[in-house]
Amino acid sequence: MRLQMRSQFALIGMNIQKPQLNLRTTRPSVNIQTTQPKIIMQSTQPKVLIDQTECFADAGIKSPERMTNENAQRAKQIALENVAKVAQHGDQLSDIHLVHDDSVIADQALYNAFTQFEHEYGYGVVPMHSPRFTPIKGELNIDVQKGSVNVDYQKGNVENNFVRGKVETYLRQKNSLEITVVNDKFDLKV
């Protein structure tokens, strides 16, 4: 007797659903606003004022006002000296009877003819005065304005959506064994 066997293995089927992880991120942000510091400097330069008015006056260079005032004072002085001289001569002539010689008239004649026209001249160095120096102090003003830094920080965020995976198993095919007798009528199935 001869047997013929046919077998079929069991097959397992699987339905697999993969897990899913969805991430949604919000990045952190930093916003920085700065105000620059400032230094403001204002300076006044030092100066030296040089007054050469007297130096120029020694050389004869004067303002019209000053020249007018000086000439007026000099004219007044000369006029007063001449009035005094004429008054003195008049007093001498009025007292001529008290003098024993005739020298009064002769002296006055000599003065009026020659002596009053005599002048003494000198020389000098121009300028006779030195210039006047007036220093003016300079100033330095410093204004410091502080800077600032403002930081606005926003945290980042991570949102996750997690879906679990699944594995479902099932029997896709049953196992079987079929035994057949060939040439004999013996048939057995398990």
Steps between C-alpha positions, in 0.01 A plus 500: 500500500620830418411824686491841359514793748415854432550754774426862531666716764309742704556859398465788737398835360585833663340836462764747610423863560826688554521743787497866406673785675411846375702780645408865459761743632490868564850635509606716790544864410718766649424862417776736605455875484799714581541869552853604426679695771592854404770735605433861410800726535482874462816696532581867502851566382722702730583844367755765563381853434782730402432870553744708294315827539781667700766366261318654202436821698876532557544490120227762454230262386201584716125488471335829404329520839824452693688744277227762550507454879881518520517806274225668702690433826828622349336813358341569839837454672678730250223759531522492881881525489477798263236668716726445801801638309304808383367552855855470637629753245212732592579468870868572429410808298255620766774471763767658278524793739626264768791370287821711504627404157340477156555127468126417509422652161817360350429150634145508365621624161760221483240240595246628245759523225700181547456292813137402449593343167771281643406136533679200634475182305580153618504164335355181617426152382164435344304333650574614851223288644477124470179334385258372765419130496170376641464122508148358476465154642361228273228263613426137434150370570449125480149352508486122524171331412487136602394242248252225572437144389144363509471126447163339427531122515220268395542132576472249224237229508489140381157345443498128439224278374584136557279227353589152628567237249290180482579145401196277434568139430261256342511154352520548133514134414434194713746222504388173345634159427343280231607141471391307197554128432583449144370187333322404800186639610615607828432874547576672824476864572613659822 
